């Protein structure tokens, strides 16, 4: 195998909760009189909650004290978590499920590296609560992507050197974080930029990449 471990971003890679994020941010922004659309939502991919709030406030030209920002971020998260309760294992794509199992059967260590503080809840809703060998998320880190902290922590939890890990991401910030951590990265989707080691169109391509059969 070319890689000992694969570290996956969660949202946009394992599952898709973009619309839940968007609905929660939009409801919060509406209360401030700030109009946001899908283009703003695209800027929030792979970005921490507080950094996302700053983007929205900047869009609306609104300045708030830190205490109010913390309150709004918490409000958004409660809205988001209530929407997440709609998720079930049926929201895990079959291709993703089958690929993850194939990678595990090949002896590859698997981890999540996500800035989300709701990672464990989402994995449980998807039926993946006990599947991954390690989970590194927003509750354990102090720096968000493009800082490599979340991926380096995942590698450390796995006990695998960073150079032997592959990161799978759907956002440019995540690709940059992988590179900063000395890891190769597979980019999926249109927002990954040009710095990824591999650009993939299907999740199942990871089986070939992990085996060293795809350049």
N, C-alpha and C positions, 0 to 999 in steps of 0.2 A: 504494500500500500504506500502511496505517495505521502499520505498524511496520517498521523496517529489519532488526530482528533478534529472534529468540526464544531465550530461555535456559531450558532444561529442567532441572528436578530429575531425578534418575535413578530411584531406587527409588520405586515407587508411581506413576510417571508414564510413563517409557519402558519399564520392566520391573517385575516384582514379586518381590522377594527377601525379603519379610517373614518367610516361614516359615523360611528359612535363618537369618536373624538370630535369630528366636525359638528355634530348635533349639539354636543355638550359645550364646545367653545362658542358656537353661534348663539346658543341661548344665553350664555354669560355675556357675550359681546353685545347682544341686543339690549340687555339691561343697562349697558353703558352708553347706548346710542351709537355703537360702532358697527358698521356694516362690513361683514367679511364674506368672502366667497371661496370657492374651491381652490383658486390660485393661492390664496393666503394659507389654506389648509396644506397645500403642497410644501410650503416653507417650514411647516412644523414637523415634517418627517424626521424621525431620529433625534429630535430636539427635546430637552428636558421640559417639564411642566412650566417652571418659572421663566425659562428662556422663551417658551411659546407665548406665555402671557405678555412678555415684553414686546414681542413682535406684533401682537394684536394691539397693544396700547400705542405703540409707535404708529401703526397704521391709522389709528383713530386720532392721533395727536393728543392723547390723554396722558397726563402725569398724575401719579397717585403715590401716597406715602407707603412705605414698606409694609406696614401693618395691613393696609387695605389690599395690597397685592397678595399677601399671604391668605387673606380671607377669600379673595376671588379664586385663587388657585385651588383652595380646598373645596369651594363651591363647585367649581368645574369638575373636580375629581369625583365628588359625590354624584353629580349628574351622570358622569361617564360610567361609574361603577354600577349605577342602577340600570343603565342601558346594557352593560355587559352581562347582566343576569339573564338576558335573552339568549345568550350563546349556549350551544350544546355540542356534544361530540360530532354532530352532523355538520358543524361549521368547519371541521378539519377536512381539507380536501383529500380525497382518496389518494391522489398522486403523492402528496406530502406524507401521508401515513405509510404508504407502501415503501417510499424511498427511505424514510427514517428507519424502518424495520430492516431494509436491505443493508443499510450502512451499519446498523448494530450487528446484524448477522455476520458482516465482514470483519467484525472485531474492532471497529472504529469507535472511539470514545465520543460522546455527544454532549454538548452543553448549550445553554441559552446565555446570550450576552445582550441584555436589553436595558435601556435607560428607564423603562417603565417601572413604577413602584407597584403596579398591579399584575406583574408577571405571574406570580404564583397563583393568583385567583384565575387568571385567563387560562393557564395550563390546566388547572383543575376543571374548569368549565368545558375544556376541549377533551377531557379524558386523558390528559398527559401528565397528571400530577406527579406520578412516580417514574416517568419514562426516562428523563434525562439524567446523565451521570453527575451533572453539576448545573446550578443555576446562579448566574451573576446578574444582579438587577439594580434598579435605582435605589433600593433600600440599603445597599452595601457600598455605594460609591459616593465620592464627593465631586467628581468631575464628569461631565457628560461628553459624549462624542462631539467633536472629533478627537477628544482626549482618549487615549487607548485604555484607560483604567479598567473599564468594564470587561474588556476582552483579556487583558492581562490577568485580572482576577479569575476569570473563567479558566484560563490555562493553568493557573496556580492551583485552583480547586481540583482540576483534573489530574494534576501532577504531570503535565505534558509541556515540554519546552515550547515557547511561542513560535519558533521557526518550524515546528512540526504541526502547527494548527492551521486550519483553513477557516476563514470567516465567511459567512454567507449574509449578504446585506442587500437592502433595496434603496439605500440612501447614500448620497455622496459623503455626508458626515461620517457614516459608518465605515465606508471604504477608506477614508482618510485615517480614521482611528485604527483600523487594522494595519495599515502601512506604518503608522507611527509606532505600533507595537511590534513591528517586525514580522507580521503575518501576511500570508497571501490572502486574497479576497476574491470571492465569486460574487458578481453583481447581477441581480435580477431586477428587471423593470427599467423604466426610462429615466429614473432620477439618480443613477449611480455614478454618472460622470465617466471620465476616460481612464481613471487611475486603477481600475480593478484588474487583477491578474487574469481572470476569466469573466466573460460576459455570457450569461446563460439565458436561454429562452424558456427552458422547462426545468422544474425542480429536480426531475429524475436524472438530469445530466450530471448531478453531483456524484452519482455512483461511478461513472466513468472517470470523472476528475479525481476522486479519491483514490482510484486504482492506478492513476497515472496514465490512463488511456486517452486523455483528451487534453490538448494544449490550448 
